[in-house]
């Protein structure tokens, strides 16, 4: 079987090196732009300032062969299987980031506190569950 994953855009951030990226957004991550492909403008049409999104990225520099890590890269913590951690090193390195929309300029979406570094591929955007429940 073959599955195809489409990259829909990329991150523009002041974080230029993965070693400089915080482990989580609440650890000092800067605001960033999500630059979505122009051919997906209709998909961005209803995004608005204040929306809360789950930004799904492809952690393209992650090691896909790692199965066990020390959580948060702390060697004093017991080795743990990656499926029990938020480590970027994993078989399918999908990043999940919750971010609030600060600005929308066509297919450029400014979000707060994104720990992904510059050039990280974006594979999808979804409203958070809280936002979806509010729609009902």
C-alpha positions, 0 to 999 in steps of 0.5 A, spaced: 500 500 500 502 507 498 499 513 502 501 520 500 502 526 504 501 533 501 505 538 504 500 544 504 505 550 506 511 551 511 513 555 517 516 562 517 519 563 524 525 566 527 527 559 530 532 557 524 535 551 528 532 545 531 537 546 537 534 553 538 527 551 538 523 550 545 521 543 547 514 546 547 510 552 545 509 554 552 517 555 553 518 561 550 516 559 542 515 565 538 510 567 534 510 565 526 507 565 520 504 559 516 505 560 509 500 556 505 500 554 498 496 559 494 492 554 490 489 552 497 486 559 498 479 557 498 481 552 504 484 558 508 477 563 507 474 562 513 480 562 518 479 568 523 483 572 528 482 569 535 481 562 532 485 556 535 488 551 531 491 544 531 497 545 526 500 539 524 507 539 521 512 534 518 518 534 523 523 533 517 529 533 521 527 528 526 530 521 526 525 516 524 529 510 527 528 512 534 524 508 538 526 509 545 528 516 548 529 520 555 523 524 556 525 531 554 532 529 553 534 529 560 538 523 561 536 522 568 529 520 566 528 513 565 528 511 557 521 511 555 518 508 548 516 514 543 509 513 543 509 515 550 512 522 549 512 528 545 519 527 542 520 529 535 524 522 534 519 517 532 517 513 526 512 518 523 514 525 525 508 529 525 508 535 530 502 537 533 501 544 535 496 548 538 496 555 536 491 562 536 491 565 529 493 573 530 493 575 523 490 572 516 493 575 510 490 571 504 494 564 505 499 567 510 496 565 517 500 569 523 500 564 529 502 565 536 507 561 540 509 556 535 515 551 537 517 549 529 523 552 526 523 556 520 522 551 513 518 546 517 513 543 512 505 544 514 501 538 513 494 540 515 490 545 520 484 543 524 480 547 529 481 545 536 476 541 539 473 546 543 472 551 537 468 545 534 464 544 540 462 551 540 460 551 533 455 546 535 
